[in-house]
């Protein structure tokens, strides 16, 4: 079984949020669950109960030694969990991705850095990814920069797509993962750049001692 790296404090926070949702629904209040705000209370309660059980399992394992699968840019189940739930639970924000290149001799100097701050607005059939993107410092080593967007349905990849070259402010959509009304849906995103000195797309840490160039992923993100 694969286990993504989960911070124990974050897992406990997620459990408390699911408990609060469950208590609100049991008391007859509508907590406006992301993607389920207009669904019947019974549907929302079923989804929250399922999520709560999964989160409690995750939290119990996060506090103990676990088998950690190494980061794989082609498997969103290996991504670290970043970001936070937005107002009324309608979106997920603060998913920060950073890719940088360094020139190293006796010391290293950052020559290029691309930073993307992503917000995801999930929907039952389509989700929107908004990116606030900055390329600085810019030495021209990064050419095409794009996201790969993912949908994960109950742990299995159920949709993915690449964006075009990213502008400073990007808006992209992902659909085709079926109707997720009343079901758990996870969103994930990776940042890829075309690294000109190696003539290759990259989304991980690499080093080339002959060139004195290093490029690498600082953070990749997944929302729950």
C-alpha positions in Angstrom: 0.0 0.0 0.0 1.2 3.5 -0.8 1.2 6.2 1.8 1.6 9.9 0.9 3.6 11.9 3.5 1.0 13.6 5.8 1.8 16.0 8.6 0.3 14.7 11.8 -0.8 18.2 13.0 -2.5 18.8 9.6 -4.2 15.5 9.7 -5.6 16.2 13.1 -6.8 19.6 12.0 -8.6 17.9 9.0 -10.3 15.5 11.4 -11.5 18.3 13.6 -13.0 20.1 10.6 -14.8 16.9 9.5 -16.1 16.4 13.0 -17.5 20.0 13.0 -19.2 19.4 9.7 -20.8 16.2 11.0 -22.0 17.9 14.1 -23.5 20.8 12.1 -25.4 18.4 9.8 -26.6 16.3 12.8 -27.9 19.5 14.4 -29.8 20.4 11.2 -27.5 23.1 10.0 -26.0 23.4 6.5 -22.1 23.8 6.7 -22.1 24.4 2.9 -19.7 21.6 2.0 -17.4 22.3 -1.0 -19.3 21.0 -4.1 -22.3 19.8 -2.0 -23.7 23.0 -0.6 -27.1 22.5 -2.4 -27.2 18.7 -1.9 -29.7 17.1 0.5 -28.6 16.9 4.1 -28.5 13.0 3.9 -26.1 13.2 0.9 -23.9 15.7 2.7 -23.9 13.6 5.9 -23.0 10.4 4.0 -20.1 12.2 2.3 -18.8 13.7 5.6 -19.0 10.4 7.4 -17.0 8.7 4.7 -14.4 11.5 4.7 -14.2 11.5 8.5 -13.5 7.8 8.7 -10.7 8.1 6.0 -9.2 11.1 7.8 -9.1 9.4 11.1 -7.3 6.4 9.5 -4.8 8.9 8.0 -4.3 10.8 11.3 -3.7 7.6 13.2 -1.0 6.5 10.7 0.5 10.0 10.5 1.5 9.8 14.2 3.3 6.5 13.7 6.2 5.4 11.4 4.8 4.7 7.9 6.0 3.6 4.6 6.6 6.8 2.7 6.6 6.6 -1.1 9.1 8.9 -2.7 7.8 11.9 -4.7 6.9 10.9 -8.2 5.7 13.8 -10.5 3.5 11.3 -12.3 1.6 10.1 -9.2 -0.4 12.7 -7.3 -0.8 10.2 -4.4 2.9 10.9 -3.5 2.5 14.7 -3.4 2.8 16.6 -0.1 -0.5 18.2 1.2 -0.3 22.0 1.1 -2.7 24.9 1.3 -5.9 25.5 3.3 -9.7 25.6 3.0 -11.2 28.9 1.9 -14.2 30.8 3.1 -17.2 28.5 3.7 -15.2 25.6 2.3 -15.9 26.7 -1.3 -12.3 26.6 -2.5 -8.8 25.5 -1.6 -6.0 28.1 -1.7 -2.3 28.6 -0.9 -1.0 25.7 -3.0 2.5 27.1 -3.6 4.8 25.5 -6.2 8.3 26.7 -6.7 10.9 25.6 -9.3 14.3 27.2 -9.3 17.7 26.9 -11.0 21.1 27.6 -9.4 24.6 28.1 -10.7 27.1 26.5 -8.3 30.9 26.8 -7.9 32.1 26.9 -4.3 28.7 28.4 -3.5 25.3 28.4 -5.2 23.4 31.4 -6.7 19.8 31.2 -7.7 19.6 32.3 -11.4 16.0 31.5 -12.1 12.9 31.0 -9.9 9.3 30.4 -11.0 6.7 30.6 -8.2 3.0 29.7 -8.7 0.3 30.2 -6.0 -2.7 28.1 -7.0 -6.3 28.2 -5.9 -8.7 25.4 -6.8 -12.5 25.9 -7.1 -13.8 22.3 -7.1 -17.1 21.3 -8.8 -19.0 18.0 -9.1 -18.1 17.8 -12.9 -15.6 20.6 -13.5 -13.0 22.3 -11.4 -11.1 25.6 -11.9 -7.4 26.2 -11.3 -6.4 29.9 -10.8 -2.7 30.6 -10.7 -0.8 33.8 -9.7 2.6 33.2 -11.3 5.9 35.0 -11.0 9.2 34.4 -12.9 12.0 36.1 -10.9 14.9 36.1 -11.0 14.7 35.5 -14.7 17.9 34.5 -16.6 16.1 32.9 -19.4 16.8 29.3 -18.5 13.1 28.5 -18.1 11.0 28.5 -21.3 7.6 26.8 -21.4 6.1 26.7 -17.9 2.9 24.7 -17.4 0.7 23.0 -14.9 -0.4 19.4 -14.9 -3.8 19.2 -13.2 -5.1 16.1 -11.6 -8.4 14.7 -10.2 -8.2 11.8 -7.7 -11.3 9.9 -7.0 -11.1 7.8 -3.7 -7.3 7.4 -4.2 -7.4 6.6 -8.0 -6.5 9.1 -10.7 -9.7 9.8 -12.6 -8.7 12.8 -14.7 -5.7 14.9 -15.8 -4.7 17.6 -18.3 -1.9 19.9 -19.1 -2.2 23.7 -19.4 -0.6 25.8 -22.0 2.4 28.1 -21.3 1.5 30.0 -18.1 0.9 33.8 -18.1 1.3 35.9 -15.0 -2.4 35.2 -14.1 -3.7 31.9 -15.4 -7.2 30.3 -15.3 -7.6 26.6 -16.4 -10.3 24.0 -16.2 -10.3 20.3 -15.7 -13.4 18.1 -16.3 -14.1 14.6 -17.6 -13.8 12.8 -14.2 -17.5 11.9 -14.0 -20.2 13.2 -11.7 -18.8 13.5 -8.1 -22.0 14.6 -6.3 -21.8 13.1 -2.8 -18.3 11.6 -3.4 -14.8 12.5 -2.3 -12.7 14.3 -4.9 -9.1 15.3 -4.4 -7.4 18.0 -6.6 -3.6 18.0 -7.3 -1.3 20.1 -9.5 2.3 19.9 -10.5 4.5 22.6 -12.1 6.7 21.6 -15.1 9.2 23.9 -16.8 11.3 23.5 -19.9 14.9 23.8 -18.7 16.8 25.2 -21.7 20.4 24.1 -20.6 19.2 20.5 -20.6 16.6 20.8 -23.4 14.1 18.9 -21.2 10.9 19.3 -19.2 11.5 18.8 -15.5 9.5 18.6 -12.3 12.1 17.3 -9.8 15.5 18.0 -8.3 18.4 17.3 -10.7 22.1 18.3 -10.7 24.6 18.6 -13.5 28.1 19.1 -12.1 29.7 19.7 -15.5 27.6 22.7 -16.1 27.5 23.9 -12.5 23.7 24.1 -12.9 21.1 22.7 -10.6 17.4 22.8 -11.0 14.8 21.4 -8.7 11.3 21.2 -7.2 10.9 23.0 -3.9 7.3 22.1 -3.3 4.5 20.3 -5.1 1.0 20.4 -3.8 -2.2 18.5 -3.4 -5.4 19.7 -1.9 -8.0 17.6 -0.1 
